[in-house]
Amino acid sequence: MSEPLDGERGVETSRHIDIQTPRPLDDEPPTKRSTFRLDADLIQRLHNFCRHQGLSREVLIEAMYEYMEANPEALAQVVDNASQKHDHRQQLANRKRAEAMMSKFGRDV
């Protein structure tokens, strides 16, 4: 459970990371819009989870990344998993490109 810091009310620290929340509104960092593609099933699960928790995907991803930065073991596990996914997706993309080129030059795949 979270406990108040230094006797202050309303400021708590996660039991997992040493980040105070909530921040005063005037301390919010500038944001930048970004678009990226995710596995269709994963994005649906992420939407459902965030909706159930009352969170936006963006703040959940920010918090997860900050947690990983503060926890090298968690970061190593995530990077290992991400590397495997990256390699698999790269193989799929290479195969698609090869199939497209073969079709373009008249060979059936």
N, C-alpha and C positions, 0 to 999 in steps of 0.2 A: 504494500500500500504506500501511497505517497504521503509525505509528512511536510508540514509548513517549514520553511527555511527561516532561520534567525527570528522567529517569532512573528514573521510577516504573515498576514492573512491573504489568501487568494493567489499566492505564488507557491507553486509546488515543484518538486523535482521528481522525475520518473525514477523508479527503482532500477532502471536499466541504463539510463544515461544521465549525465550531469548537465542537463539543459533545463533552465527555468521556463515554466509556462504559466500562464499566458504572458506574452510580451505586451507592453503598452502599445496602443495603436500607432503612436508616432514613431515607434522603433521598428515598424515592419519594413523588411527589405524590399527594394524594387523587384518587380516580377517581370518575366518575359514569357510571352506565349510561345509554346513549342508543340509540335505535333509529331507523334511517332506511332508506328504500327505495332500491335501486339497480337498474339494468338487469339483467335475469335473466342474460344472457350474461356481463356484466361481473362479477357476483358469483361466478359459477362460475369464471371465470378467476382472480379474486382469491383464492378458496378454494384452488384448485389451486396457485397461486404460493406462497401462505403456507404451505401444507402442505409443499411441496417445500423451502422455505427454513427450515422449522421455526419460523415466526413466527406470532403472532396477527395478525388483521386490525387490531386496535386499535393495536398498537405500530407496525405498518407505516404506518398512516395518521398517527399522531403524528409519526413520523420524517419522512415525506414533507412534512407541514405545516411542521415545523421547518426542513427544507431550503428550502422555498419562502420562508419568512420571511427566511432568511439570503441568498437569491439572488433579488433583485428581477426579473431577466430571466425566470427560471423561473416566478416568481409571475405575472408579466404574461401569459405564454403560457397558463398554467393558467386564469387568470381569463378570458381571451379564449375559450378552449374551453368553459369552464363557462357563460359568458354565452350562447353559441350553443346549447348544450344546454338551458339554462333557457328561452330564447325558444321553441325547438321544443316543449318539453314544455308550456309555457304555451299555445301554439296548440292542441295536442292536447286539453288540459284544457278550453279554451274551447269547442272543437268538441263534446266529449262533453257538456258542460253544455247547449249549444244543442240537441243531438239529444235529450237527456233531456227538456228543456222542451217541445220540439215533440211528442214522443211523449205526454207528460203531457196536453197540450192537444188531442190527437187528430189531429195531422198526421203523415203518414208522412215518414220521412227519406229 
